[in-house]
Amino acid sequence: MKKSLIALLSVWVAGSLNAQVLDGNKFGDNWSIGVNGGIVSPLTHSAFLKNARAVVGLDIDKQLSPIYGLTLESNWTVNTVSPMAWQYSHTAFDAFDVMLLNRVNLNRLFAGYKGKPSVFEVELMGGFGWLRLNNFYENGEGANHLASKAGVNFNFNMGEKKAWTIAIKPALFWDMSMWDAGRTHSHPNFNANYANWEITAGIAYHFKNSNGKHYMSKVRVYDAVEVASLNATINTLRQEVATKDDQLRRAGEALHKEEHKSADLARALDECRKREPKVITDHKKTLESVVTFRQGKVTIDASQQPNVERIATYLKNHKKAKVIILGYASPEGSAEVNARIAQQRAEAVRNMLVNKYRIEERRITAKGQGVGYMFEEPDWNRVSICTIVEN
């Protein structure tokens, strides 16, 4: 007995040391409740199945550490007619017991606890308690006895959250109250003739712990130097984040200003594109139309074709009129490139008048003028200006 107590104490100390690095190990954590059912049959001098009786029970469990736990168990043996007439019971249950059992998880004891229950685990179980035998004597009185139990729990931890456990629990159960010949005194004794096989299966539900899980989870333990280093790193990162936030704020303000400027330019450009042909009355009738080009482009956008068509219509209706097309470029790029682009833009308008609208080429003059300075915004100078000259 002394050696057994020392062994249990060693298991408790090992479990307590392990619990120092666990989360969800408060007093209110790691409680579970379960129900059991199975059979009980005499260990000796009886056929196992012929003398088996049904047993039902209830468990309340507390896991004190990953390795060690306690169970408060109560089992009730369903009434049958005993072969010994003087043990016959007139109640619904022949006997019931209340046991305080110690549990030692062998998987975690030898392989360590990984921070989560394994799917299959084995526990050693044993303890003492109170046994009540109903109508034990011929005079109809019941009897209170000391009882002991030892066995193995084969646990199957179910589900992703491990909230449920299904267990198969074979065990030996002893009635330890040995009476003398006169049945006046009893003394504790492990006697096979007063022992039973007990084979049950049960299901238990594990309540949620303070860590939000249904089991103890591992936490990492930091020393003071490591914590100080981590705090310093966190402070540095916070400063960097504050700096980046300030840079991002200023960049956002600059982008907002540029968006307003871009919107103003877009509105001005749209107004320019929608501008009606300008008629200048002098001793000669003059009509102007502006064809706008995109940056670096010498092709006419579909949105600009109405401005070319307007010139073509006028030339068809006025057979003696001629047109002078002057091409311009914005100041980006070299002078040579700008001169070439300006010439190509003038020729693009001329080619459309000739090829699409069948205007005689002799009535058209196309010249490149290089960089234009007619407008305040440089982007607006990417144009070809068509001027009608009527003799």
C-alpha positions in Angstrom: 0.0 0.0 0.0 2.8 2.4 0.9 4.5 1.8 -2.5 1.2 2.4 -4.3 0.8 5.7 -2.6 4.3 6.8 -3.4 3.7 5.8 -7.1 0.5 7.9 -7.2 2.3 10.8 -5.6 5.0 10.6 -8.2 2.4 10.6 -11.0 0.8 13.7 -9.4 4.0 15.6 -9.2 4.9 14.8 -12.8 1.5 15.9 -13.9 1.7 19.1 -11.9 5.0 20.0 -13.4 3.6 19.4 -16.8 0.6 21.5 -16.0 2.8 24.6 -15.4 3.1 25.0 -19.2 -0.6 24.3 -20.0 -3.5 26.6 -20.6 -7.0 25.7 -19.4 -6.0 24.0 -16.2 -7.9 26.0 -13.6 -10.2 24.5 -11.0 -13.2 25.0 -13.1 -11.6 23.4 -16.1 -11.4 19.8 -17.3 -14.7 18.5 -15.9 -16.7 15.9 -17.7 -19.8 13.8 -17.1 -20.5 10.4 -18.5 -22.9 7.5 -18.4 -22.0 3.8 -18.4 -23.7 0.4 -19.0 -22.6 -3.2 -19.1 -22.5 -6.4 -17.2 -21.2 -7.7 -13.9 -20.5 -11.4 -13.1 -18.9 -13.3 -10.2 -15.1 -13.9 -10.6 -15.1 -17.5 -9.3 -17.4 -20.6 -8.9 -19.9 -19.3 -11.5 -20.5 -19.3 -15.2 -19.7 -15.9 -16.6 -22.7 -15.3 -18.9 -25.2 -17.4 -16.9 -24.7 -15.4 -13.8 -24.1 -12.0 -15.4 -26.3 -9.0 -14.4 -26.8 -5.7 -16.0 -25.2 -2.6 -14.5 -25.7 1.1 -15.2 -23.8 4.0 -13.8 -22.8 7.7 -13.8 -19.4 9.3 -13.8 -18.2 12.8 -12.8 -14.6 13.3 -13.9 -11.9 15.9 -13.1 -8.6 15.9 -15.0 -6.0 17.4 -12.6 -3.1 17.1 -15.1 -2.6 15.6 -18.5 -1.6 12.4 -16.8 -3.6 12.2 -13.6 -7.3 12.5 -13.0 -10.1 11.6 -10.5 -13.5 10.0 -11.1 -16.5 9.9 -8.8 -18.4 6.9 -10.0 -21.7 5.4 -9.0 -22.9 2.0 -10.5 -26.2 0.3 -9.9 -26.6 -3.5 -10.4 -30.0 -4.5 -11.8 -31.9 -7.0 -9.6 -31.9 -10.7 -10.4 -32.7 -13.8 -8.3 -29.4 -14.9 -6.7 -28.6 -18.6 -6.6 -28.1 -18.0 -2.9 -31.6 -17.6 -1.5 -30.5 -15.7 1.5 -29.0 -13.0 -0.7 -32.2 -12.5 -2.7 -33.2 -8.8 -3.1 -36.7 -7.4 -3.2 -35.6 -4.0 -4.7 -35.0 -2.9 -8.3 -31.3 -3.1 -7.7 -29.3 -5.8 -6.0 -26.5 -3.3 -5.1 -25.1 0.1 -5.8 -21.7 1.7 -5.0 -20.0 5.1 -4.9 -16.3 4.9 -5.7 -13.5 7.5 -5.8 -11.2 6.3 -8.6 -7.7 7.4 -9.6 -6.9 7.5 -13.3 -3.4 7.4 -14.9 -3.1 8.0 -18.6 -0.3 5.7 -19.9 0.0 7.3 -23.3 0.8 10.7 -21.8 2.9 9.2 -19.0 5.3 7.5 -21.4 5.0 9.5 -24.7 4.3 12.9 -23.3 1.3 15.2 -23.8 1.2 16.9 -27.3 -1.2 19.6 -26.3 -4.3 17.7 -27.5 -5.8 14.3 -26.7 -4.9 11.4 -29.0 -7.6 9.6 -30.8 -6.9 6.4 -28.7 -5.5 6.4 -25.2 -5.2 3.9 -22.4 -5.7 4.6 -18.7 -5.1 2.6 -15.6 -7.9 3.0 -13.1 -8.3 2.1 -9.4 -9.7 3.2 -6.1 -12.0 2.5 -3.1 -15.5 3.3 -2.1 -18.8 2.4 -0.5 -20.9 -0.6 -1.5 -24.5 -1.1 -0.5 -26.0 -4.6 -0.7 -29.9 -4.5 -0.5 -31.7 -7.1 1.6 -28.4 -9.0 2.1 -29.5 -10.9 5.2 -32.4 -13.2 5.8 -34.0 -10.6 8.1 -34.3 -8.2 5.1 -31.6 -5.8 6.2 -29.1 -4.3 3.8 -25.4 -4.1 4.4 -22.8 -1.4 3.9 -19.4 -2.7 2.8 -16.0 -1.4 1.8 -15.3 -1.9 -1.9 -12.4 -1.6 -4.2 -12.0 -1.5 -7.9 -9.1 -1.8 -10.5 -9.1 -1.9 -14.2 -8.2 -0.4 -17.6 -10.0 2.3 -19.6 -9.7 2.1 -23.4 -10.6 5.7 -24.5 -11.5 6.8 -28.0 -11.5 10.6 -28.1 -14.0 11.7 -30.8 -14.4 14.7 -33.0 -12.2 17.6 -34.1 -12.8 19.4 -30.8 -12.3 16.2 -28.7 -15.4 17.0 -26.7 -16.6 13.4 -26.5 -15.0 10.2 -25.3 -16.2 6.7 -25.8 -14.6 4.2 -23.5 -14.5 0.4 -22.9 -13.9 -0.3 -19.2 -13.0 -3.9 -18.1 -12.3 -4.1 -14.3 -12.3 -6.2 -11.2 -14.6 -5.2 -8.3 -14.0 -6.5 -4.8 -16.4 -6.6 -1.8 -13.7 -6.2 0.9 -15.8 -6.8 4.0 -14.8 -10.3 5.1 -17.1 -11.4 8.0 -16.0 -13.8 10.8 -17.8 -17.1 11.4 -20.3 -15.4 13.7 -20.9 -12.5 11.3 -20.3 -10.1 14.1 -17.1 -8.4 12.8 -15.6 -7.8 9.4 -12.1 -6.8 8.2 -10.9 -5.6 4.8 -9.5 -8.3 2.6 -9.0 -8.9 -1.2 -10.8 -12.2 -1.7 -11.4 -13.7 -5.1 -14.6 -15.3 -3.8 -16.0 -11.8 -3.1 -14.9 -10.4 -6.4 -16.7 -9.7 -9.7 -15.9 -9.1 -13.3 -17.2 -5.7 -14.4 -17.2 -4.9 -18.1 -18.9 -1.7 -19.1 -18.8 0.9 -21.9 -19.6 4.5 -21.6 -19.7 7.9 -23.2 -18.5 11.2 -21.6 -18.9 14.8 -22.5 -16.0 17.2 -21.6 -17.1 20.7 -20.7 -15.4 23.7 -22.4 -12.4 25.1 -20.5 -11.3 28.7 -19.8 -9.0 28.5 -22.9 -12.0 28.0 -25.2 -11.2 24.3 -25.8 -12.4 21.0 -24.3 -8.9 20.0 -23.1 -5.7 21.5 -21.8 -3.5 23.1 -24.4 0.2 23.8 -24.3 1.6 27.3 -24.0 5.1 28.4 -24.5 7.0 29.6 -21.5 9.3 32.6 -22.1 12.1 33.8 -19.8 12.6 37.4 -18.8 15.4 38.1 -21.3 13.3 36.7 -24.2 10.2 38.7 -23.2 12.3 41.9 -23.0 13.7 41.2 -26.5 10.3 40.5 -27.9 8.9 43.7 -26.3 11.8 45.7 -27.8 11.0 44.2 -31.3 7.3 45.0 -30.9 8.1 48.6 -30.0 10.4 48.9 -33.0 7.7 47.5 -35.3 5.2 49.9 -33.8 7.4 52.9 -34.6 7.9 51.6 -38.1 4.2 51.2 -38.6 3.6 54.7 -37.3 6.2 56.1 -39.8 4.7 54.1 -42.7 1.2 55.3 -41.7 2.4 58.9 -41.8 4.1 58.4 -45.2 0.9 56.7 -46.5 -1.2 59.6 -45.2 1.0 62.2 -47.0 1.0 60.1 -50.2 -2.8 59.9 -50.0 -3.1 63.7 -49.7 -0.7 64.2 -52.7 -2.7 61.6 -54.7 -5.9 63.4 -53.8 -4.5 66.7 -55.2 -3.3 65.0 -58.4 -6.8 63.5 -58.9 -8.4 66.9 -58.6 -5.9 68.3 -61.1 -6.4 65.4 -63.5 -10.2 65.9 -63.3 -9.8 69.5 -64.1 -7.6 68.7 -67.1 -10.1 66.0 -68.3 -12.9 68.5 -68.2 -10.9 71.2 -70.1 -9.9 68.6 -72.7 -13.5 67.4 -73.1 -14.6 71.0 -73.6 -11.9 71.5 -76.2 -12.9 68.4 -78.1 -16.6 69.5 -78.2 -15.7 73.0 -79.4 -17.7 74.0 -82.5 -15.8 75.1 -85.7 -14.8 78.7 -85.5 -15.9 81.0 -88.4 -13.7 84.0 -89.0 -15.3 86.6 -91.2 -13.0 88.8 -93.2 -12.6 89.6 -96.8 -12.2 85.8 -97.1 -14.5 83.2 -95.4 -12.5 81.1 -92.9 -13.5 78.0 -91.0 -11.3 76.2 -88.3 -11.7 72.7 -86.8 -9.3 71.2 -84.2 -8.5 67.5 -84.3 -6.9 66.3 -81.0 -4.5 63.4 -80.7 -3.3 61.3 -77.8 0.2 61.5 -76.5 2.7 60.1 -79.0 -0.1 59.0 -81.4 -0.6 60.0 -85.1 -3.9 58.1 -85.6 -7.3 59.8 -85.3 -9.6 58.6 -82.5 -13.2 57.8 -83.3 -14.2 60.7 -81.0 -12.3 63.2 -83.3 -13.7 62.0 -86.6 -16.7 64.3 -86.4 -14.3 67.3 -86.5 -12.7 65.9 -89.7 -16.1 65.2 -91.2 -17.2 68.7 -90.5 -14.3 70.0 -92.7 -15.1 67.4 -95.4 -18.8 68.4 -95.5 -17.9 72.1 -95.9 -15.4 71.3 -98.7 -18.1 69.2 -100.6 -20.6 72.1 -100.3 -18.1 74.7 -101.3 -16.2 73.5 -104.3 -13.8 76.5 -104.5 -12.8 76.3 -100.8 -9.4 74.8 -99.8 -8.1 73.7 -96.4 -4.7 74.2 -94.7 -3.9 71.5 -92.1 -1.2 72.4 -89.6 0.1 69.6 -87.3 1.5 70.2 -83.8 3.1 68.2 -81.0 3.4 68.8 -77.3 6.9 69.6 -75.9 7.8 66.1 -74.7 10.6 64.4 -76.6 13.3 65.6 -78.9 12.7 68.3 -81.6 13.3 65.8 -84.4 10.7 63.4 -83.0 8.2 66.2 -82.4 8.7 67.5 -86.0 8.0 64.1 -87.4 4.9 63.6 -85.3 3.6 67.0 -86.1 3.9 66.3 -89.9 2.3 62.8 -89.5 -0.7 64.3 -87.7 -1.3 66.8 -90.4 -1.0 64.0 -93.0 -3.3 61.8 -91.0 -6.1 64.4 -91.4 -5.3 64.9 -95.1 -5.4 61.1 -95.8 -8.8 60.7 -94.1 -10.2 63.6 -96.2 -8.9 62.0 -99.3 -9.5 58.4 -98.7 -12.7 58.4 -96.7 -14.5 61.6 -97.9 -13.1 61.7 -101.5 -11.8 65.3 -101.2 -9.4 66.2 -104.0 -5.8 66.2 -102.7 -5.0 69.4 -104.7 -7.4 71.3 -102.4 -5.5 70.2 -99.2 -2.2 71.5 -97.8 -0.7 69.5 -94.9 2.3 70.9 -92.9 3.9 69.9 -89.7 4.7 72.8 -87.3 6.7 71.0 -84.6 5.9 71.9 -81.0 2.7 74.0 -80.6 2.3 76.8 -78.1 -1.3 77.9 -78.8 -2.6 76.6 -75.5 -1.5 77.1 -71.9 -1.6 73.4 -71.1 1.1 71.5 -73.0 -1.1 68.4 -73.4 -3.6 70.5 -75.4 -1.1 71.2 -78.2 -1.2 67.6 -79.6 -3.5 68.7 -82.4 -4.0 69.3 -86.1 -5.7 72.6 -86.9 -7.7 72.6 -90.1 -8.4 76.1 -91.5 -10.7 76.5 -94.5 -9.7 79.2 -96.9 -12.3 80.3 -99.4 -11.3 82.4 -102.4 
